[in-house]
Amino acid sequence: MPSKEYKDFFADYLANPPIPKEGSLQEKRDAFEHLLAKYPPPSDIRFEPFSIGPLPACWAMARGVHKRNILLFFFGGGYIGGSVRSHWGVMGRLSLASGCAVLGVSYRLAPENPFPAALDDALTAYKWLLHHPYPHNHIAFAGVSAGGGLSLALLLRLKQEKLPLPAAGICICPWVDLSRTDYPELKDIINKEGLLLASQCYRGINDPKNPLISPIFGDLHDLPPLLIQTGKKEILHDEILEFSAKAKKSGVAVTLEKWPGLAHSWHLFASQVPEGQKAIDQIGIYLKKIFL
């Protein structure tokens, strides 16, 4: 059963939606940034902004963490919003739980920069790590929502380009099928209208069933181990289960966690919602085993 803190948070979210349905895209982006600023990282996380060429990036490192094991992190926001800065909370908590240095990259957003801009930026960041030189088996990918889908798309892109794959992928409520229009009518952090808008903005003129847009349509053979977390009350739950089943059938070592009673990407609210910290702690346990 969800905690009282989660129930209170979710009830308030539904009663006072922080992201306006009307208004410009920039207003929605600003509202998302304002929302996540309310859920800060632990106070002892060190953040080091820098650039990978023109690509803004930032290290997040808990006390005592060194750049031995790297978590390459992709933020959420439907490919049309979000930022590394707004995800400092989850980045910092991931570093603390896993002992990894977390590298967040500010990939370009749609519709100004539709597919494949975000994927190209993700690839640039990974290649930068490999050349600096961090061994591929000391790197894992992680992403929230669209960032989770981007992590999986990057794995498929690496297979295409015959580049070494990372040690694992951490998929937090990943958006894996941008071709869908039949989302269930559930009360969630996200909604059908927002998903349809974001899908159109990101894919542009491209086929939404392109596996590099919707990883559920990809050849999943030979992917590294995956940890996939989903809330059983989120509207992406069905496609996440379908992707997980396909990956397992393809021989991928999938660890699927289904969290009862929870909506989309509850990890982002971990400073208030205990289930968020518990899920992040599970990710930390998983990564410590991967990097033994």
C-alpha positions, -999 to +999 in steps of 0.1 A: +000+000+000+012+035-008+024+056+022+003+084+036+030+108+023+025+095-012-013+096-010-012+132+003+013+142-024-007+126-052-040+140-040-026+175-039-010+170-074-044+160-089-063+188-070-037+215-080-021+204-113+013+221-115+016+219-153-011+241-170-031+224-197-034+256-216-006+281-223+025+280-244+051+252-244+075+275-227+050+281-199+047+243-195+085+239-194+088+267-168+061+250-146+079+217-148+111+233-137+093+251-109+077+218-097+109+198-095+127+226-078+106+218-048+122+183-045+160+191-039+189+167-037+206+159-004+227+188+009+261+170+006+259+163-032+286+180-053+276+193-087+302+202-114+287+218-145+308+217-177+304+212-214+310+184-239+317+206-269+284+225-273+265+200-251+259+213-215+266+186-189+269+182-151+285+157-128+266+148-096+287+131-069+279+121-033+305+126-007+334+101-012+323+091-047+350+091-074+347+087-112+354+050-112+318+038-120+297+062-141+260+065-145+251+084-177+218+100-169+190+113-192+163+134-177+125+131-183+100+156-198+086+140-229+116+151-251+099+186-250+108+197-215+129+190-185+166+197-178+196+184-160+191+212-134+155+201-127+167+165-121+195+173-097+174+157-069+172+123-085+208+125-099+221+133-064+201+105-048+213+080-074+249+089-068+244+085-030+226+052-034+249+036-060+283+050-053+285+061-089+294+095-104+263+106-122+267+124-155+237+143-167+235+157-202+213+185-215+202+170-247+183+192-272+145+195-269+118+192-295+100+206-313+129+230-320+152+200-323+132+169-332+145+134-336+173+125-339+188+155-320+183+140-285+197+107-296+227+123-313+235+142-281+232+111-260+256+093-283+280+123-282+280+120-244+287+083-244+315+086-269+330+114-248+331+090-218+347+063-238+375+086-250+383+101-216+388+071-210+361+054-190+358+017-198+324+007-212+320-020-185+323+008-158+294+028-174+257+023-170+228+043-185+198+056-166+168+076-176+134+088-163+104+085-186+115+099-220+150+096-207+144+059-200+133+055-236+163+075-248+186+052-228+171+022-247+173+039-280+209+047-274+216+010-267+200+001-301+221+029-318+253+015-303+244-019-317+239-004-351+273+014-350+290-017-334+302+003-304+308-013-270+277-015-248+276-003-212+274-026-183+236-021-177+206+001-183+183+016-156+149+024-170+127+044-146+091+043-160+105+044-196+085+057-225+091+030-251+062+033-276+056+068-292+032+053-317+004+046-292-028+065-291-048+041-269-036+051-234-058+040-205-079+065-187-060+066-154-053+095-130-015+099-133+013+125-132+011+125-170-019+123-194-028+112-228-030+146-243+005+155-232+019+122-245+003+127-279+017+162-282+051+152-270+052+123-295+043+145-324+069+171-314+097+147-310+092+124-340+084+152-364+081+137-399+095+103-389+077+070-384+069+067-347+076+029-350+112+036-358+130+016-331+153+046-323+121+065-315+101+037-300+125+010-287+097-015-282+099-021-320+137-028-319+158-059-321+165-064-284+189-093-287+223-088-270+213-058-249+230-055-215+212-063-183+182-040-176+165-029-144+131-016-152+108+001-127+072+009-133+042+021-112+012-002-115-010+029-116+008+047-144-006+050-180+027+036-195+025+004-174+012-018-202+038-008-227+065-012-201+054-047-194+052-055-231+087-042-236+100-061-206+085-094-219+099-089-254+134-081-239+133-113-218+122-133-248+152-119-267+175-132-240+181-100-221+186-102-183+156-081-172+148-072-136+113-059-136+099-041-106+062-033-105+054-009-077+018-013-065-004+018-063+021+042-077+019+067-106+045+077-132+081+086-121+075+089-084+113+089-079+114+126-088+096+134-055+118+113-032+124+142-008+087+140+001+076+105-010+093+076+008+086+052-021+108+074-042+138+069-020+131+032-017+130+028-054+163+047-058+178+026-031+168-005-051+186+010-081+217+015-059+217-021-048+214-033-084+243-011-096+266-021-068+261-058-079+267-048-116+299-031-107+313-057-083 
